[in-house]
C-alpha cells in the first residue's frame, strides 16, 4: 500500500510464504465479547439443582434408632444383671444361714451326746436279781425298792433328763411319760404279758421275741406301741426267776437313747 511520497510498504506474508523454520501458526479462535463488557459465565459456577437428601435422612434416622435401641438394651442388661446379682446374693446368704443352722444342730446334737458320757450305773438289790443298768449322766434317777402293795413292783426306778417328773401314783396308768422306767414286779412272766393281749388284738401294740445283748439266753418279749391307756412307747419284758423284769421308755422321743445306751448295757443275775 502506498500513500503519497512517503510510502510505507507493508508486506503481508501469505500462508504459503511462511518461514519454513517455524511451525505453522494456528489461527486464534474468535473471541466473542459479551454485551456490556462482562466476562462469559462459567458452567462450574452455575447453581446446582438441589433435590431432597433422602439417603442422608434415612441413614440419620436409622443411626438414631440404633443408638436408642443400644441404650435401651444396655439399661435392660444392666438391670437384669443387678437383679440376678441381688437374687444370687440372697440365695447365697440363705444357703449360708441354712448351712450354719444345720451345722449348729449337728454340733448341738454331738455336744449333747458327749455330755451323756461317761454313763452312770444303777445296780438293784441282790434279792431281786441285782439288775444293773447304765444311763446318760445328764439324766436323774428316782428309785423305790419294796414299795407299797399299790404299785405291785418290788423295784420301781424312774430316770429322766434333768429332773424326774413327780407322780401321784406308781401305777403305769397314771405316771407321766418317762425317758426310762425299770421295774421288777412280783408276777410271773406269763401272767404279766397277758395284760397286753387286748392291745395286740386291737392292732395298737406289736410284740416280738427279744433278748438283751448281755443276756442272750434270757428270751422275753419286746412290745412297741400302746403300752397303757395314756402312754405309747417301747417296753421289754424279761422273765427273772419267778418274777418279771420290765425295762421301757414311755415316748419315742427317747427311743434312740433307749436303743443306744440302755438296752445294750442291761444285765442281771438270773
Secondary structure, 3 states (H helix, E strand, C coil): CCCCCCCCCCCCCCHHHCCCCCCCCCCCCCCCCCHHHCCCCCHHHCCCCCCCCHHHHHHHHHHHHHHHHHHHHHHHHHHHHHHHHHHHHHHHHHHHHHHHHHHHHHHHHHHHHHHHCCCEEEECCHHHCCCEEEECCCEEEEEEECCCCCCCEEEEEEEEECCCCCCCCCCCCCCCCCCEEEEEECCCHHHHHHHHHHHHHHCCEEEEEEEECCEEEEEEEEEEEECCCCCEEEEEEEEECCEEEEEEECCHHHHHHHHHHHHHHCECCC
